[in-house]
């Protein structure tokens, strides 16, 4: 009896080992696919999904342009393929329906008012007084209360490319949130480090449009972060255009030229970050924008704009294995038999939703093969146990 139990145990262990080996081989295939174009060759990105966190840190009517900045970025990333489910939009949202707005329910970013940024298809995730430093840090780090809905969570992983855009009033290493609190360069740097430790990103592109913006990324120390800002230490970040009917500036200069260039980019574009930064003229924006690349593994020429602004995922085309003439003839004969069986089946009464499946397609399916293997092992174990138990 003990020998029978021992044999059953040995067979069970062997079966488990076979299943584990099969699973490991599948995982290795997936790993090889993602490592094929690893960043070590300084070429393409290995990300599989894109996310965007867009923050307008200002409120009140006279900061109309900051809301237009964020909504302009929102419109661009959606147009290039990032869905609302992968966009976190933080907005005071007190401009579109402000009593001073001559065009209620609308927000424009050009004096000709050609594009309504607010429109009918906008999803604000954090609105009004929800736009706080604490909520922003919680979004990045994923440290959320269980009651927070999915739409307010940044559900990234180690294969996610994350675009973080911020706009508002700031200064040397700080950005104000609604004239009530401030976030420092150290806060953002530590939040990104938490994201790195928790494997919440593959690469990050950080862009900020505010006064002395370049100081906001000076404290970053985590890998795979590309950062840009609209102005140097001691410089202001200026607005671009005024709308006399609205009565205020409708967009900032740095963001305007970024969005102007992005209008010519589509989902399949190969335009690079270097081309974007070459397009922006410091004379036109009245400040010296900056780019920090020392934490990033790829050169600006090898970073596509769609790596961060778009929702482009990798795909692999696998060719069918070659078959010899014998196999082809056998398959053709089986197809003829299958068609004959199907014809005969149609001539008989059928139950609703009844499906006709050829025997060969079922017998050669992976599920049937695994069923035969496991059935054989169970029968073998039972027979051995029966023989030794009778002895």
Buried (B, 14 or more C-beta within 10 A) or exposed (E): EEEBEEBBEEBEEEBEEEEEEEEEEEEEEEEEEEEEEEBEEEEBBBBBBBBBBBBBBBBBBEBBBBBBBBBBBBBBBBBBBBEBEBBBBBBBBBBBEEEEBEBEEBBBBBBEBEBBBBEEEBEBBBEEEBBBBEBBBBBBBBEBEEEEEEEBBBEBBEBBBBBBBBBBBBBEBBBBBBEEEBBBBEBBBBBBBBBBEBEBBBBBBBBBBBBBBBBBBBBBEBBBBBBBBBBBBEBEBBBBBBBEEBEBBBBBBBBBBBBBBBEEBEEEBEBBBBBBBEBBEEEEBBBBBBBBBEBBBBEBEBBBBBBBBBBBEBEEEEEEEEEEEEEEEEEEEBEEEBEEBEEEEEEEEEEEEEEEEBEBEEEEEEEEEEEEBEEEBBEEBEEBBEEBEEE
